[in-house]
Structures are given as C-alpha cells and as structure tokens.
Amino acid sequence: MNIFRRTENNNFISRLRKIKISRFEWVVLAITLILFYINAYHEQYPDEFDNLLGGWYILHGTLPFSGFFSHHGPVAYYVSAIVQIFSGHSFVRFRVVYNFFLALFIFLWYLYLRSRFGVIATKFYLYFSILIGIAATYFWAHMLIADSLSGYLTGAIFVFFLLKYVYREKLIIKDVWLVSILTSLTLLNTLTDIYLCAVIYIFLVIAYYQDYRHSLNKKNIINFMMAILAPYVFFLFYLLVTGSFSDYAYQSIIFNEKYYIYNYPGLQNGHINPIRFAIVMAYNFYSNFYTLLVQVKNFNFPFPLNITLAVVDLTLLVYVFFRRNYSLFIFIILYMIYANARSNPLDSGETDYQSSVYLFMSLISLVYVLDSLYSELHLQINLGKKVILSSLLILCTIYSFFSVAMLTDRFLGKAYGKYMGTAPRIYDNYDPAVNINNAISSPNDYIWMGPLDFQDYYYATGKLASKYHILIPGMGKSQKIQNEFIAEISTHKPKLIFLQKNDFILGSDPTKYGVYFMNFLSANYVTLSQYRQGSVAYTSTIQNSKYSLDEDMFINKDDADNIISTLLNDNFIKPVYATH
C-alpha cells in the first residue's frame, strides 16, 4: 500500500497551502545557503561572463539575437537579467545572489515534492541539497553556465519522475505544467539537451496516458497539450514581437549545425543525421560506462567519483528492476545516455561543467540509493534479492564514502585557501584596455573588443558597434554573418577597436578565420605601432594587459590624431623617439 499516495486533488491543494517547514528543514536550508555562499567566490569563466553581459544588455534594452549575437539559448541571459535586478552591476554581488537563488530553487522544489509524495519519501532530496553544495565548485555548478543551469533544471525533473514512478503517484495537471516549464527552459537554454528533452516528453506522455487511460477525454487531452505547448507558444510570441525570430533561427540553429558543432563524428557539409547522432551517443555511453564498471574491482579510492557514479546508477537500475518498475527502468537508461550529450561518464573530471546534467542525475541517485536500499533491506524479501541488494549497498556505501570525502576535501581546500588569502577569489576586475576605451569613448560612442571579451564589455563604456560583438571561427565560414558584421561596423566605426590577435579559439586565431575583419581593419584603422606623427612614434605605457596594445589596439584613421592626443594626455601611451 502506498502511504504517500494522494487521494483527491483538493487534498493536495489544501496541503500545499498549509506547508509548514520543520526545524530540521530550516537547518538544512541554512547549511545549503552557507555552502552556496562559500561557493560563490570561487573561480570565473568566460562563458559565465557571456551570460552576465547578456543579462546586463537585456536590462538596458538590447535583446539577444537581434541586439547581440549568440549561438546559445536565451534562458541563461534572462536568468542573469533577473539576478542583476537584485545584485546590480557587480560580478561579485551577482555570483552571491545567483547562488542564493540556486539554493532556494532546490529547497522550493523539495517543498513541492514533499507536498506530492510526503516527508519520508523526499527526505533524501534534502541530503542532496547539502551534497550539491559541497560538490558544486568541483564541476562548476555554482556558475551561471548553460550546462550547469540545465543540471539544476533536469535534476528537478529527474527526481520528480523517480518519485512519481516509485510511488505510483497519479499525475495532476500542475505536475505536467511544472515538468513542461522546466523541460522547455532546458531546451531553450541549450539545444544540446534536445535528445534528453525528447526522452522526458515521451515519458511524460506515457505516464499521463497510463494514469488517465480509463478516463481520458477531450478536456484531459487539451489541458495536457496546453501545458506542453504553452511555453513554446510564448517563446514564439516573444520572438515575433521583438523581431528576433529570423536572428534566433539562424544563430542558434543554422549556425550551430553548419558552422559550430565540431564533435559530431563524420560531419560533412554541415549536415547532421539526428538518428545517427542518437546512436553514436548511445554507443559512446555504453562503451564508457562499461569501462567504468570494469574498474570497480580496482578500488581507485584516490579518485573514486566516476566509478562511484557508475556504481550507484547501476544499483538504481537493479533496484528499480527488482521492483518491476520497467517504465522507470527504461527512463533511467535513456536519461543516463542522453544526459551525456557533451560529456561521457568515464572522462568527466574537475571543472567539467559539460557533465553537469549527468552529474546531477547521478548524485541524486547516490543519496536515493543509499536511503532506499537501507529501507528495503529491513523488509521481508527473498534471500537471493537480499544478497544482491546487500552487496550493492555495501559497494555503494564504500565508494560513496570516499567520493564524498574527496569532494569535501576539494571543497574545504578551495574555501580554506580563499579564507586564508592563499587562493584567489573573484573580483570586479577587468583588463586595463577597458580604462583606455572608457577614456576615449562616451556612453553614446560605439565600441568593439574581441575576439571573446565578455568580461571587458561588461565594464566598458559605449554601445555595440555591431550585434556581432565576438569573433569565432564559425563566423568566418558564414557569408551572411561576414556581410552583416562589416556593414554594421562600417556604419558605426568605433574610435578604438581591441582585437587580441594571438587568442586561439578551437585551434585557430582571428587572423586566420577572421580575414574579412582583418581586411576591414587594415583599410580603416592603424595600430599604435604603425602610427607616426612626423618622426614621432608611440608605445603603450601599460604592461599588464592581455592585449599587446601596440599591435592589438586599432585606431580609427579618420580621427587618429585626436585619439592619440587623448591617449598621450592620459598617460596611456608615450613617445618612443622625438624630432631633434
């Protein structure tokens, strides 16, 4: 008998309205908030500054795709915008507020799960909130990166399906809406998760049909379809109203498929066979997962995490199979496979944020398996099943102990180093080139900094000279982007352009894949090393810039003398030799 089963929808609504948080739950929330606060000060990464910058642009009226180029989804930009309403224009405050939101999201989702499945059934998710707080800095789940954000979204979906199938809880329309919203946010966050989202939608349909097959009617179907389609109708409406539809279609879909995806085997002419890709991912996952399981006998306790995750995932499958919950069994297998669209369980390691979706699922499985198997073994079960589950529980416990110990050691090492001042923290800092830009450019002037300078843009004064504010290899293959880029930047010529020419991206530097831009610069700009006033040459006084400013700072030929004069007066440059 399922003691957690809902009897009437009204009972659920009334319970939701009367939620009371216990002292233990408050303590767990407090611990989680503290852990995430400590995490907030660890490390920075360009992809996060992309999202930070995009959110700042949104708050100032410049929208993704039509206002600035992005081959990423829009969700992280809007999450960033919401966070910056509270944090203001500061990367440090942003990270603190964002991590507060992450901890709160996990706790609120726990409260929803508790209202649906009961306290006993969901207590393991409270332990997961502490575990993810400890593990977050290991694989960068504390950063606003698309993959990490998808980890939180899909992790919430995974634990819901796990509990729904285990406790045979009947779906209600609120469940469908919430799962649909989380899935659509995942898909619009990164199209990499399209296969995983397809799996989720398929099983949502199956679960709904199984629950309502004897009472299915037109109203049920309409309500279900509305919940599934509404997020995408809303997004389509947004694209049409903002005039971003064609830009989104080209940048996030066509550009990615034809010019950016570089890890698809046998890619030719920018065409991807989706069925073949699905088979490739399934084969790669099986090969890597099997290799991990073979290593279980080695007891690699110095680095046990990957083996641990494989062991707990396998144990979860065995446990679910013994319960004859075959729908959940198939769901978990497919989920495991397509959670690894950009990663694999064998090679994932520290800072591997691209493994976030799989890691979230596996860490949830870890706490769930330890809790459930312990409870299961106290029931009256046959001897063979008891021996198998006992053996798996012992193995999971041993490996989990060393994995949690390792993650805790890494967490404490990072926290201790920052507290003692021996390890760097995050700051509101930027390249000295930003000071040069801000001295020359007013808020109404146009600027361009590249090839990937999101952090400097965030602190720089001025407006984007082109929606193509970055320069990446795929852009050099798109004639459409080249034409639009040169047309826009020719119309809005910045006084200064900063281009780090030795910044290699995917194995190539801008002088190779950005020939069209280099030709534009050659025709319209002069570097500091090329500029002459009679026999006077100039060199930069700044030594600690990532730019080689004598070669990477391009000066508009039309106003070069005035710009040089300003730079000289502000001591950004100095004469190398003078007329005698």
Secondary structure, 3 states (H helix, E strand, C coil): CCCCCCCCHHHHHHHHHCCCCCHHHHHHHHHHHHHHHHHCCCCCCHHHHHHHHHHHHHHCCCCECCCECCCCCCHHHHHHHHHHHHHCCCHHHHHHHHHHHHHHHHHHHHHHHHHHHCHHHHHHHHHHHHHHHHHCCCCCCCCCCHHHHHHHHHHHHHHHHHHHHHCCCCCCHHHHHHHHHHHHHHHHHCHHHHHHHHHHHHHHHHHHHHHHCCCCCHHHHHHHHHHHHHHHHHHHHHHHHHCCHHHHHHHHHHHHHHHHCCCCCCCECCECCHHHHHHHHHHHHHHHHHHHHHHHHHCCCCCCHHHHHHHHHHHHHHHHHHCCCHHHHHHHHHHHHHCCCCCCCCCCCCCCHHHHHHHHHHHHHHHHHHHHHHHHCCCCCCHHHHHHHHHHHHHHHHHHHHHHHHHHHHHHHHHHHHHHCCCCCCCCCCCCHHHHHHHHCCCCCEEEEECCCHHHHHHCCCEECCCCCCCCHHHHHCHHHHHHHHHHHHHCCCCEEEECCCCCECCECHHHHCHHHHHHHHHHEEECCCCCECCEEEEECCCCCCCCHHHHEEEEHHHHHHHHHHHHHCCCEEEEECCC
